[in-house]
Amino acid sequence: MSTLTVRPMALSDCDRVAEIRVTGWRHEIRTGDAELYALYADPAHIGTGVGRVLLAEALACTAGRPRVLVRVLRDNTRARRFYERAGFRPDGAEDGASVPEVRYVRSQLRRC
């Protein structure tokens, strides 16, 4: 796995509020796509906009990639709504034997 970026975001030097991790690939055959491997926010900061800031940073880091993939726990409706509002759509792929995941995809290609 080739990691493109890991970016912690903190309110102060000792408080880690959120983190993103973007990779070149995880499960798929190596393609030009990027995968948002992790976007975590401290539960105390959910709803403050920190997730949108981190997602914007991740998308900026992957601007040259045709698509961005993210896997979301199937039962995590809050996270699924978050990604859907950001333009991600489920593509039908599911993973996870004991903890089911749904794969979401966002095209990075600009349409005229």
C-alpha positions as CSV (number, residue, x, y, z in Angstrom):
1,M,0.0,0.0,0.0
2,S,1.4,3.4,-0.9
3,T,0.3,6.1,1.5
4,L,0.0,9.5,-0.1
5,T,-0.7,11.6,3.0
6,V,-1.4,11.4,6.6
7,R,-2.6,14.6,8.1
8,P,-3.4,15.0,11.8
9,M,-5.5,18.1,12.7
10,A,-5.3,19.4,16.2
11,L,-6.8,22.2,18.3
12,S,-3.6,22.3,20.3
13,D,-0.4,20.4,20.5
14,C,-1.8,17.8,22.8
15,D,-5.4,17.4,21.4
16,R,-5.7,15.2,18.3
17,V,-9.1,16.1,16.8
18,A,-9.1,14.2,13.5
19,E,-6.9,12.5,11.0
20,I,-7.1,11.6,7.3
21,R,-5.2,8.9,5.5
22,V,-5.3,8.6,1.7
23,T,-3.7,5.7,-0.1
24,G,-3.1,4.8,-3.7
25,W,-4.9,1.4,-3.3
26,R,-6.0,-1.1,-0.8
27,H,-7.9,-4.1,-2.1
28,E,-8.2,-3.5,-5.8
29,I,-5.7,-4.2,-8.5
30,R,-3.5,-1.1,-8.6
31,T,-5.2,1.5,-10.6
32,G,-5.0,5.3,-10.9
33,D,-7.7,5.6,-8.2
34,A,-7.1,6.9,-4.7
35,E,-8.7,5.5,-1.6
36,L,-9.6,7.5,1.4
37,Y,-8.5,4.9,3.9
38,A,-9.4,6.7,7.1
39,L,-11.1,9.9,8.2
40,Y,-11.5,10.0,11.9
41,A,-12.8,12.8,14.1
42,D,-12.9,12.8,17.9
43,P,-16.6,12.3,18.8
44,A,-16.6,15.5,20.7
45,H,-15.9,17.4,17.4
46,I,-18.5,15.6,15.2
47,G,-20.8,18.2,13.7
48,T,-18.3,21.0,14.0
49,G,-17.2,20.9,10.3
50,V,-13.9,19.3,11.0
51,G,-14.9,16.3,8.8
52,R,-15.7,18.5,5.9
53,V,-12.4,20.3,6.2
54,L,-10.5,17.0,6.3
55,L,-12.4,15.6,3.3
56,A,-11.7,18.8,1.3
57,E,-8.0,18.3,2.2
58,A,-8.1,14.7,1.1
59,L,-9.9,15.6,-2.2
60,A,-7.3,18.3,-2.9
61,C,-4.5,15.7,-2.3
62,T,-6.1,13.4,-4.8
63,A,-7.1,15.9,-7.5
64,G,-5.0,14.1,-10.2
65,R,-6.7,10.8,-9.6
66,P,-9.7,9.7,-11.7
67,R,-11.7,8.5,-8.7
68,V,-11.6,8.4,-4.9
69,L,-12.9,5.3,-3.1
70,V,-13.9,5.0,0.5
71,R,-15.3,2.1,2.4
72,V,-17.9,2.7,5.1
73,L,-19.4,0.4,7.6
74,R,-22.8,-0.7,6.2
75,D,-24.6,0.2,9.5
76,N,-22.9,3.6,9.9
77,T,-25.7,5.8,8.6
78,R,-24.1,9.0,9.8
79,A,-20.9,8.3,7.8
80,R,-22.8,7.2,4.8
81,R,-24.8,10.4,4.7
82,F,-21.6,12.4,5.2
83,Y,-20.1,10.9,2.1
84,E,-23.3,11.0,0.0
85,R,-23.6,14.8,0.7
86,A,-20.0,15.1,-0.5
87,G,-20.8,13.5,-3.9
88,F,-19.8,9.9,-3.1
89,R,-22.2,7.1,-4.3
90,P,-22.2,3.4,-3.4
91,D,-21.0,1.4,-6.4
92,G,-22.4,-2.0,-5.2
93,A,-19.1,-3.4,-3.9
94,E,-19.2,-4.8,-0.4
95,D,-16.4,-6.1,1.8
96,G,-15.9,-7.3,5.3
97,A,-16.9,-10.7,6.6
98,S,-17.5,-9.9,10.2
99,V,-18.1,-6.2,9.8
100,P,-19.8,-5.4,6.5
101,E,-18.5,-2.4,4.5
102,V,-20.0,-0.6,1.5
103,R,-17.7,1.0,-1.0
104,Y,-18.5,4.5,-2.1
105,V,-17.0,6.2,-5.2
106,R,-16.6,9.8,-6.2
107,S,-15.4,10.7,-9.7
108,Q,-12.7,13.3,-9.8
109,L,-13.1,13.9,-13.6
110,R,-14.6,17.3,-14.5
111,R,-17.6,17.1,-16.7
112,C,-18.4,19.8,-19.2
